[in-house]
Amino acid sequence: MKIVAVTACPTGIAHTYMAADVLQKEAHKRNVSIKVETQGAMGIENALTPREIVSADIRMIVSDIEIEEKERFKGCTTLHYSIEEVLTNVQEIMNKCLSKI
C-alpha cells in the first residue's frame, strides 16, 4: 500500500507542515507507506515524481488553495481534503482513504 499526498495552505508556514506530519505519523501507525510533498513558503519540498503519483494506491491533495503543478495528477483518481479536516480528524480521513481501495 502506497499513499502520496500534497499539503498546502494559504500562508505556507505552519499548517502545511503540520498536516504533512500528522499524515506521516498516522500512516506509520498503520504500517502504510506514504510520501508527502509540501508546498509551503519555501516552495515545493519532497516533490512527488510522475511515476510516484501514477503508481500510488491513494493520491491525496490536502489543501485550501490551488496547488502548484496540479497537472501531474491529471487522469488519476485523487482525494481532496482541507487542511483543517486532516489536522482535526486524521484517523477518520485515513479510514476513508483506505476504504476506497
N, CA and C of each residue as an Amber inpcrd file, in Angstrom:
protein
   303
   0.8440000  -1.1760000   0.0000000   0.0000000   0.0000000   0.0000000
   0.8860000   1.2350000   0.0000000   0.6370000   2.1220000  -0.9460000
   1.4330000   3.3440000  -1.0390000   0.5040000   4.5370000  -1.2200000
   0.7110000   5.5510000  -0.3940000  -0.0330000   6.8020000  -0.4630000
   0.9320000   7.9110000  -0.8380000   0.4730000   8.8080000  -1.7160000
   1.1980000  10.0480000  -1.9600000   0.2380000  11.1890000  -1.6430000
   0.7920000  12.2800000  -1.1400000  -0.0420000  13.4180000  -0.7630000
   0.7090000  14.7170000  -1.0020000  -0.0740000  15.7630000  -1.2240000
   0.4550000  17.1220000  -1.2980000  -0.2730000  17.9260000  -0.2400000
   0.4660000  18.6840000   0.5660000  -0.1530000  19.5750000   1.5410000
   0.2260000  21.0150000   1.2030000  -0.7540000  21.9060000   1.3380000
  -0.5130000  23.3310000   1.0710000  -1.5760000  24.1530000   1.7890000
  -1.1650000  25.2920000   2.3260000  -2.1110000  26.2020000   2.9670000
  -1.8410000  27.6170000   2.4700000  -2.7630000  28.5520000   2.7120000
  -2.6100000  29.8920000   2.1700000  -1.2970000  30.6030000   2.5380000
  -0.8390000  30.4720000   3.7840000   0.3990000  31.1590000   4.1570000
   1.6310000  30.2870000   3.9500000   1.4250000  28.9840000   3.8720000
   2.5350000  28.0790000   3.5900000   3.5460000  27.9630000   4.7140000
   3.0910000  28.1960000   5.9230000   4.0380000  28.1130000   7.0330000
   3.6790000  26.9160000   7.9060000   2.8980000  27.1110000   8.9230000
   2.6810000  26.0520000   9.9070000   1.7840000  24.9180000   9.4320000
   0.5860000  25.2260000   8.9610000  -0.3960000  24.1850000   8.6860000
   0.0180000  23.2220000   7.5810000   0.7410000  23.7110000   6.6030000
   1.2390000  22.8360000   5.5350000   2.0730000  21.7090000   6.1320000
   2.9710000  22.0620000   7.0090000   3.9030000  21.0930000   7.5950000
   3.2500000  20.2690000   8.6980000   2.3110000  20.8770000   9.4350000
   1.5910000  20.1360000  10.4700000   0.7620000  19.0290000   9.8400000
   0.0860000  19.3290000   8.7280000  -0.7240000  18.3160000   8.0360000
   0.1600000  17.1850000   7.5130000   1.3050000  17.5340000   6.9470000
   2.2380000  16.5070000   6.4640000   2.6670000  15.6110000   7.6180000
   2.9620000  16.2020000   8.7440000   3.4280000  15.4510000   9.9080000
   2.3610000  14.4810000  10.4270000   1.1130000  14.9470000  10.5660000
   0.0790000  14.0530000  11.1000000  -0.2340000  12.9260000  10.1110000
  -0.1880000  13.2150000   8.8070000  -0.3950000  12.1590000   7.8180000
   0.6960000  11.0940000   7.9140000   1.9400000  11.5380000   8.0440000
   3.0530000  10.5950000   8.1340000   2.9580000   9.7560000   9.3980000
   2.6160000  10.3690000  10.5050000   2.5020000   9.6340000  11.7670000
   1.3650000   8.6140000  11.7130000   0.2340000   9.0080000  11.1430000
  -0.9110000   8.0920000  11.0680000  -0.6080000   6.9310000  10.1220000
   0.0300000   7.2110000   9.0010000   0.4040000   6.1460000   8.0660000
   1.3820000   5.1780000   8.7300000   2.3460000   5.7140000   9.4560000
   3.3260000   4.8760000  10.1480000   2.6330000   3.9460000  11.1510000
   1.6630000   4.4820000  11.9070000   0.9130000   3.6720000  12.8740000
   0.2260000   2.4960000  12.1920000  -0.1850000   2.7150000  10.9390000
  -0.9310000   1.6920000  10.2070000  -0.0310000   0.8480000   9.3050000
   1.2690000   1.1080000   9.3850000   2.2320000   0.3620000   8.5840000
   1.9810000   0.5550000   7.0770000   1.6490000   1.7920000   6.7070000
   1.3610000   2.1540000   5.3250000   2.4520000   3.1140000   4.8460000
   2.9390000   2.8790000   3.6450000   3.9650000   3.7410000   3.0560000
   3.3250000   5.0490000   2.5740000   3.9590000   6.1760000   2.9010000
   3.4460000   7.4730000   2.4540000   4.6060000   8.3910000   2.1050000
   4.4020000   9.1990000   1.0730000   5.3280000  10.2720000   0.7360000
   4.4900000  11.5260000   0.6170000   4.9050000  12.5770000   1.3340000
   4.1500000  13.8230000   1.3480000   5.0010000  14.9490000   0.7780000
   4.4810000  15.5700000  -0.2620000   5.0930000  16.7700000  -0.8370000
   4.4740000  17.9690000  -0.1380000   5.3060000  18.8930000   0.3290000
   4.7850000  20.1130000   0.9300000   5.0060000  21.2720000  -0.0400000
   4.0000000  22.1260000  -0.1140000   4.0910000  23.3330000  -0.9220000
   3.8830000  24.5020000   0.0240000   4.9880000  24.9470000   0.6040000
   4.9220000  25.9870000   1.6130000   5.6920000  27.2240000   1.2110000
   6.0460000  27.9960000   2.2070000   6.7650000  29.2460000   1.9870000
   8.1210000  29.0220000   1.3170000   8.6720000  27.8280000   1.4700000
   9.9710000  27.5000000   0.8720000   9.8150000  26.8920000  -0.5190000
   8.5880000  26.8720000  -1.0440000   8.3390000  26.2750000  -2.3550000
   7.9900000  24.8050000  -2.2170000   8.1700000  24.0620000  -3.2920000
   7.8650000  22.6300000  -3.2730000   9.0320000  21.8880000  -2.6440000
   8.7150000  21.1030000  -1.6210000   9.7250000  20.2810000  -0.9550000
   9.2670000  18.8260000  -0.9940000  10.2250000  17.9140000  -1.1160000
   9.9440000  16.4840000  -1.1700000   9.0170000  16.1800000  -2.3580000
   9.3410000  16.7520000  -3.5000000   8.4860000  16.6860000  -4.6870000
   8.1610000  15.2540000  -5.1090000   6.9010000  15.0630000  -5.4510000
   6.4430000  13.7770000  -5.9690000   6.7810000  13.7010000  -7.4570000
   7.2820000  12.5680000  -7.8800000   7.5720000  12.3730000  -9.3010000
   6.3080000  11.8580000  -9.9930000   6.2180000  12.0460000 -11.3050000
   5.0760000  11.4960000 -12.0340000   4.9310000   9.9840000 -11.8080000
   6.0200000   9.2660000 -11.7630000   5.9820000   7.8150000 -11.5350000
   5.3790000   7.4990000 -10.1650000   5.7770000   8.2370000  -9.1270000
   5.2300000   8.0050000  -7.7820000   3.7260000   8.2620000  -7.7590000
   3.2940000   9.3020000  -8.4420000   1.8730000   9.6470000  -8.4690000
   1.0740000   8.5510000  -9.1600000   1.5180000   8.1400000 -10.3280000
   0.7950000   7.1370000 -11.1120000   0.7660000   5.7810000 -10.3970000
   1.8570000   5.4100000  -9.7430000   1.9340000   4.0810000  -9.1290000
   1.3250000   4.0090000  -7.7280000   0.9070000   5.1360000  -7.1700000
   0.3390000   5.1380000  -5.8190000  -1.0350000   4.4840000  -5.7940000
  -1.3440000   3.8560000  -4.6700000  -2.6750000   3.2850000  -4.4680000
  -3.6830000   4.3770000  -4.1090000  -3.2040000   5.3910000  -3.3910000
  -4.0490000   6.5100000  -2.9690000  -3.2870000   7.8010000  -3.2270000
  -3.9960000   8.7830000  -3.8050000  -3.4270000  10.1130000  -4.0430000
  -4.2980000  11.1210000  -3.3050000  -3.6610000  11.9450000  -2.4830000
  -4.3980000  12.9290000  -1.6940000  -3.8650000  14.3280000  -1.9620000
  -4.7910000  15.2690000  -2.0540000  -4.4190000  16.6850000  -2.0470000
  -5.0840000  17.2680000  -0.8110000  -4.2600000  17.7390000   0.0930000
  -4.7270000  18.3140000   1.3490000  -4.3850000  19.7890000   1.2890000
  -5.3910000  20.5920000   0.9180000  -5.0930000  21.9920000   0.6490000
  -6.3560000  22.8300000   0.6520000  -6.1910000  24.0770000   1.0130000
  -7.2750000  25.0580000   0.9430000  -7.0230000  26.0420000  -0.1910000
  -5.9750000  25.7930000  -0.9830000  -5.6310000  26.6400000  -2.1250000
  -5.3280000  25.7440000  -3.3230000  -5.1940000  26.3380000  -4.4890000
  -4.7680000  25.5800000  -5.6710000  -3.3010000  25.1910000  -5.4760000
  -2.9930000  23.9350000  -5.7000000  -1.6050000  23.5140000  -5.5680000
  -0.8540000  23.7980000  -6.8630000   0.4510000  23.8890000  -6.7610000
   1.3060000  24.0620000  -7.9290000   1.4480000  22.7240000  -8.6480000
   1.6140000  22.7910000  -9.9400000   1.8520000  21.6090000 -10.7780000
   0.7520000  20.5520000 -10.6300000  -0.4750000  21.0160000 -10.5090000
  -1.6320000  20.1290000 -10.3440000  -1.7980000  19.1810000 -11.5360000
  -1.3120000  19.5850000 -12.6940000  -1.4600000  18.7630000 -13.9030000
  -0.8110000  17.3960000 -13.7630000   0.1030000  17.2270000 -12.8250000
   0.7300000  15.9180000 -12.6080000  -0.2870000  14.8540000 -12.2010000
  -1.4210000  15.2840000 -11.6500000  -2.4490000  14.3640000 -11.1650000
  -3.5450000  14.0980000 -12.2000000  -3.4360000  14.7190000 -13.3820000
  -4.4590000  14.5710000 -14.4130000  -4.6140000  13.0920000 -14.7870000
  -5.8610000  12.6450000 -14.8290000  -6.1550000  11.2660000 -15.1760000
  -6.0660000  10.2940000 -14.0060000  -5.6930000  10.7860000 -12.8350000
  -5.5850000   9.9310000 -11.6470000  -6.7220000  10.2600000 -10.6770000
  -7.2650000   9.2460000 -10.0630000  -8.2570000   9.4710000  -9.0160000
  -7.5350000  10.0710000  -7.8200000  -8.0010000  11.2400000  -7.3980000
  -7.3430000  11.9620000  -6.3080000  -8.3850000  12.3870000  -5.2810000
  -8.0930000  12.1410000  -4.0240000  -8.9790000  12.5320000  -2.9290000
  -8.5630000  13.9110000  -2.4200000  -9.5380000  14.7710000  -2.1940000
  -9.2600000  16.1430000  -1.7550000  -9.8170000  16.3580000  -0.3520000
  -8.9780000  16.9260000   0.5020000  -9.3790000  17.2470000   1.8650000
  -8.8230000  18.6150000   2.2360000  -9.4980000  19.2750000   3.1710000
  -8.9830000  20.5530000   3.6660000  -7.9130000  20.2820000   4.7240000
  -7.0840000  21.2740000   4.9320000  -6.0530000  21.1760000   5.9780000
  -6.7230000  20.9220000   7.3290000  -7.8000000  21.6490000   7.6130000
  -8.4780000  21.5110000   8.8980000  -9.0080000  20.0920000   9.1080000
  -9.5890000  19.4870000   8.0480000 -10.0930000  18.1170000   8.1660000
  -8.9900000  17.1640000   8.6010000  -7.8320000  17.2950000   7.9920000
  -6.7230000  16.3890000   8.3080000  -6.1790000  16.6640000   9.7040000
  -6.0390000  17.9180000  10.0600000  -5.4880000  18.2390000  11.3770000
  -6.4130000  17.8250000  12.5150000  -7.7100000  17.8710000  12.2900000
  -8.6410000  17.5500000  13.3750000  -9.1440000  16.1090000  13.3450000
  -9.0670000  15.4450000  12.1800000  -9.6240000  14.0930000  12.0620000
  -8.7500000  13.1760000  11.2190000  -7.4660000  13.1590000  11.4420000
  -6.5800000  12.3820000  10.5760000  -6.9280000  10.8960000  10.5690000
  -7.3590000  10.3570000  11.6900000  -7.7110000   8.9340000  11.7260000
  -8.9170000   8.6500000  10.8300000  -9.9290000   9.4920000  10.9090000
 -11.1240000   9.3210000  10.0840000 -10.7810000   9.4880000   8.6000000
  -9.9580000  10.4670000   8.2810000  -9.5480000  10.6960000   6.8890000
  -8.8050000   9.4800000   6.3690000  -7.9000000   8.9480000   7.1560000
  -7.1420000   7.7780000   6.7300000  -8.0670000   6.5650000   6.5610000
  -9.0420000   6.4120000   7.4410000 -10.0150000   5.3310000   7.2970000
 -10.7640000   5.4580000   5.9630000 -11.2020000   6.6690000   5.6340000
 -11.9190000   6.9080000   4.3770000 -11.0340000   6.5640000   3.1810000
  -9.7870000   7.0090000   3.2220000  -8.8640000   6.7530000   2.1180000
  -8.6530000   5.2530000   1.9320000  -8.3710000   4.5700000   3.0040000
  -8.0700000   3.1370000   2.9050000  -9.3030000   2.3170000   2.4980000
 -10.4960000   2.8200000   2.7970000 -11.7030000   2.0910000   2.4040000
 -11.9970000   2.2350000   0.9140000 -11.3260000   3.1690000   0.2440000
 -11.5570000   3.3960000  -1.1900000 -10.8420000   2.3690000  -2.0520000
  -9.9320000   1.5960000  -1.4700000  -9.2120000   0.6150000  -2.2840000
  -9.7800000  -0.7650000  -2.1480000
